[in-house]
Amino acid sequence: MIINSTTLQGLRTTFSAAFNKAFQETTTNKDKIATTVPSSTKLNTYGWLGDFPTMREWIGEREIKNLSEKDYNIQNKHFEMTIGVNRDEIEDDNLGIYSIQMSQMGQSAKEHQDIMAIGMLPKGFKEKCYDDKSFFATDHKVGEYVFSNRSNAKLSAKSYAAARAAMAEIRNERGTAINVKGTLLVVPPHLEEEARCILTAEQVDGTTNPWRNSAELLVDSNIVNDEYPDNWFLLDVSKPLKPIIFQMRKPTKFVSLVNENDSNVFNQNQYLYGADGRYNTGYSFWQLAFGSTGEVAG
């Protein structure tokens, strides 16, 4: 193949099409647990995260809700991946494998959103949310009340019921129920059978299963971790704001560096094709999630 601006542009179009097709066709679970929030700056401040908003009877003047005392910030991060294509491969028309690699790059770029968003769940046992406590904690304070959204019980019908009860009992500062309910059970692959029994079996131990169809199931390997291999999570994803925030500054896009005068062509005899984007993830209301490390039989 004769290398000139026309052939290089043609290659870029081919590689870009392969990347974009794979990116669009790759299905992810991010949107099941995360709300995407647009970002136009280096970071977003979520000062409005605080007491769960509810209506009250209007007596006298309006009751103005103050924003949380501690600002909760999510700073955008820049992510990239790059593939080098040797100039000799282009001259020799040996490009089939590179189109496959571009497709793989598109798939990986899309799947990275799941790695970031769903991967926030196991991190929640240590990483802090807006109230300066770990997202999953036993001592979240709401006014004069203290609530727990964390357990160490292994997944079972009993621990699942306890998680649902704990979420339902959460109140706001006035002691009013906020109507949180577990709608999505998230488990690693090796707990799928137990989870399906809890959510789909008609009977358990010879009696009617009260939890049949009580929640949807999400089996995802992105919550697998070495510290708590049996961790599991129950989320309320029925609200406008889901438990995880996926903050999007710049969507992932295909890029290239193929000018004959570029240093990579001159020094390494290769053209560069890649993808980059800017985004990050964080936590919204801890009230919308319950997490268990799964360490203790329950």
C-alpha positions in Angstrom: 0.0 0.0 0.0 1.3 3.4 -0.9 1.2 5.6 2.2 -0.1 9.1 1.7 -2.7 11.4 3.3 -5.5 9.7 1.5 -4.7 6.2 2.6 -4.0 7.4 6.2 -7.4 9.1 6.3 -9.0 6.0 4.9 -7.4 3.9 7.7 -8.5 6.4 10.3 -12.1 6.2 9.0 -12.0 2.3 9.0 -10.4 2.1 12.5 -12.8 4.8 13.9 -15.8 2.9 12.5 -14.6 -0.3 14.1 -14.1 1.4 17.5 -17.4 3.2 17.4 -19.4 0.2 16.4 -18.0 -1.9 19.2 -18.5 0.9 21.7 -22.1 1.4 20.8 -23.0 -2.3 20.7 -21.4 -3.2 24.0 -24.0 -3.5 26.7 -23.2 -2.4 30.2 -24.9 -2.4 33.6 -23.8 1.1 34.7 -27.2 2.7 34.2 -28.9 0.2 36.4 -27.2 1.6 39.5 -25.8 5.0 38.5 -27.2 8.3 37.5 -25.2 10.1 34.9 -24.6 13.8 35.8 -23.0 16.2 33.2 -19.9 18.1 34.2 -18.5 21.3 32.6 -15.6 22.0 35.1 -12.7 20.3 36.7 -14.9 19.0 39.5 -18.5 19.1 40.6 -19.6 20.0 44.2 -22.6 18.1 45.5 -23.4 20.4 48.5 -27.1 19.6 48.1 -26.6 16.0 49.3 -27.8 15.9 52.9 -31.1 15.2 54.5 -33.4 13.3 52.2 -35.9 15.8 50.8 -39.6 15.3 51.8 -42.7 17.4 51.9 -44.1 18.9 55.1 -47.2 20.9 56.1 -46.7 24.6 55.4 -47.3 26.3 58.7 -45.9 29.8 59.1 -42.8 30.5 57.0 -41.2 28.0 54.7 -38.6 25.7 56.3 -35.4 26.2 54.4 -33.3 23.2 54.1 -29.6 23.9 54.5 -27.0 22.2 52.3 -24.8 19.7 54.0 -22.1 21.1 56.2 -19.3 19.3 54.3 -19.1 19.8 50.5 -18.8 16.6 48.6 -16.7 16.9 45.5 -16.1 14.6 42.6 -13.1 15.5 40.5 -13.0 14.4 36.9 -10.2 12.0 35.8 -8.7 11.6 32.4 -8.6 8.0 31.0 -6.9 6.7 27.8 -5.7 3.7 25.8 -3.4 3.7 22.8 -2.5 1.2 20.1 0.6 1.6 17.9 0.4 0.4 14.3 3.8 -0.2 12.6 4.3 1.7 9.4 5.6 -1.4 7.7 2.3 -3.2 8.4 0.4 -0.5 6.5 2.8 -0.7 3.6 2.4 -4.5 3.5 -1.4 -4.3 3.7 -1.3 -6.5 6.9 -4.1 -4.6 8.7 -6.8 -7.2 9.5 -5.6 -7.8 13.1 -5.6 -4.1 13.8 -9.3 -3.7 12.9 -10.0 -6.4 15.5 -7.9 -4.5 18.0 -9.8 -1.3 17.4 -13.1 -3.2 18.0 -11.6 -4.6 21.2 -10.5 -1.1 22.2 -14.1 0.2 21.7 -15.5 -2.6 23.8 -13.0 -2.1 26.6 -13.6 1.6 26.6 -17.4 1.1 27.1 -16.8 -1.6 29.8 -14.6 0.7 31.7 -17.7 2.7 32.7 -18.9 -0.5 34.5 -15.6 -1.0 36.1 -15.8 2.6 37.5 -19.5 2.7 38.5 -20.2 -0.8 39.7 -16.8 -1.0 41.2 -17.8 1.8 43.6 -20.0 -0.7 45.6 -17.2 -2.8 47.2 -15.2 0.4 47.7 -18.1 1.7 49.7 -17.0 -0.2 52.8 -14.1 2.2 53.1 -14.5 5.2 50.8 -16.5 8.2 52.3 -19.7 9.8 51.1 -21.2 13.2 51.7 -21.6 12.7 55.5 -17.8 12.0 55.9 -18.5 8.4 56.8 -17.9 5.4 54.7 -20.8 4.9 52.2 -21.7 1.6 54.0 -21.5 2.3 57.7 -23.3 1.4 60.9 -23.5 4.9 62.3 -24.9 7.3 59.7 -26.4 10.3 61.6 -29.6 12.0 60.5 -30.5 14.6 63.0 -30.9 12.8 66.3 -31.3 9.5 64.7 -28.5 6.9 63.8 -29.0 4.4 61.0 -26.9 1.5 59.6 -26.7 0.4 56.0 -24.0 -2.1 56.6 -23.8 -5.8 57.6 -21.3 -8.6 57.7 -23.9 -11.4 57.1 -23.6 -13.9 54.3 -26.3 -13.7 51.7 -29.4 -15.7 52.8 -33.1 -15.2 52.9 -32.7 -14.1 56.5 -30.0 -11.5 55.8 -31.8 -10.3 52.7 -34.9 -9.7 54.8 -32.8 -7.8 57.4 -31.4 -5.6 54.7 -34.8 -4.7 53.4 -36.0 -3.9 56.9 -33.0 -1.7 57.6 -33.6 0.3 54.5 -37.3 0.7 55.1 -36.7 2.0 58.6 -34.6 5.0 57.6 -36.2 8.3 58.4 -35.4 12.0 57.7 -34.5 14.6 60.4 -38.2 15.0 61.3 -38.6 11.2 61.8 -40.7 10.9 58.6 -40.3 7.7 56.5 -38.5 8.3 53.2 -39.9 5.2 51.6 -36.7 3.5 50.6 -37.0 -0.1 49.4 -34.6 -2.6 48.0 -35.3 -3.0 44.3 -32.0 -4.4 43.0 -29.9 -7.2 44.5 -26.3 -7.1 43.3 -24.1 -10.2 43.7 -20.9 -11.6 42.4 -21.2 -14.6 40.0 -20.6 -17.3 42.6 -23.6 -16.1 44.7 -26.0 -16.1 41.7 -27.6 -19.4 42.6 -28.4 -18.3 46.2 -29.7 -15.0 45.0 -32.0 -16.6 42.4 -33.4 -18.9 45.1 -34.2 -15.9 47.3 -35.8 -13.9 44.5 -37.5 -16.6 42.4 -38.2 -19.8 44.4 -41.9 -20.3 45.1 -41.1 -22.1 48.3 -38.2 -22.1 50.8 -38.0 -25.0 53.4 -41.5 -26.1 52.6 -43.1 -22.7 53.1 -44.2 -19.9 50.8 -41.2 -17.7 49.8 -42.2 -14.1 50.9 -39.3 -12.6 48.9 -40.2 -14.0 45.5 -40.1 -11.2 42.9 -39.4 -8.7 45.6 -36.3 -7.3 43.7 -34.5 -7.6 40.4 -31.1 -9.4 40.3 -27.8 -8.1 38.9 -24.9 -10.5 38.7 -21.7 -8.6 38.0 -18.0 -9.5 38.3 -17.1 -5.9 38.9 -17.9 -6.3 42.6 -15.6 -9.3 43.0 -12.8 -8.4 45.4 -10.2 -10.2 47.5 -11.0 -8.6 50.9 -14.7 -9.4 50.9 -15.2 -12.2 48.3 -18.8 -12.8 49.5 -20.0 -9.2 49.5 -23.5 -8.4 48.2 -25.6 -5.3 47.9 -29.2 -4.2 48.0 -30.1 -1.0 46.2 -33.1 1.3 45.7 -32.8 2.3 42.0 -36.4 3.5 41.7 -35.6 7.1 42.6 -34.6 9.9 40.2 -31.1 9.8 41.8 -29.5 6.4 42.0 -27.0 5.4 44.6 -23.9 5.9 42.4 -23.1 9.1 40.5 -21.4 8.8 37.1 -20.0 12.2 36.4 -19.4 12.8 32.7 -17.0 15.6 31.7 -16.0 14.4 28.2 -17.4 11.3 26.5 -14.8 8.7 25.3 -13.9 9.3 21.7 -11.5 7.8 19.1 -8.3 9.8 18.4 -5.3 9.3 16.3 -1.8 10.7 15.6 -0.8 9.8 12.1 0.9 12.9 10.6 4.1 11.9 8.8 5.9 14.7 10.7 4.8 13.4 14.1 7.6 12.3 16.4 6.1 8.8 16.9 6.3 8.2 13.1 9.8 9.6 12.8 11.3 7.9 15.9 9.2 4.7 16.3 8.0 4.2 12.8 4.4 3.8 14.0 1.1 5.5 13.9 -0.9 5.9 17.1 -4.6 5.3 17.5 -6.5 5.5 20.8 -9.4 6.7 22.9 -9.7 9.1 25.7 -12.4 10.5 27.9 -12.9 12.5 31.2 -15.2 11.3 33.9 -15.4 9.9 37.4 -17.7 8.3 39.9 -18.9 9.0 43.4 -21.8 8.3 45.8 -25.2 10.0 46.2 -27.5 9.2 49.1 -26.2 6.3 51.4 -29.9 5.8 52.2 -30.4 4.2 48.8 -28.0 1.3 49.4 -27.2 -1.5 51.8 -24.0 -3.4 51.7 -22.8 -6.6 53.4 -19.3 -7.9 53.5 -20.6 -11.5 53.7 -18.1 -12.6 56.3 -20.4 -14.2 58.8 -23.1 -16.9 58.3 -26.5 -15.4 59.1 
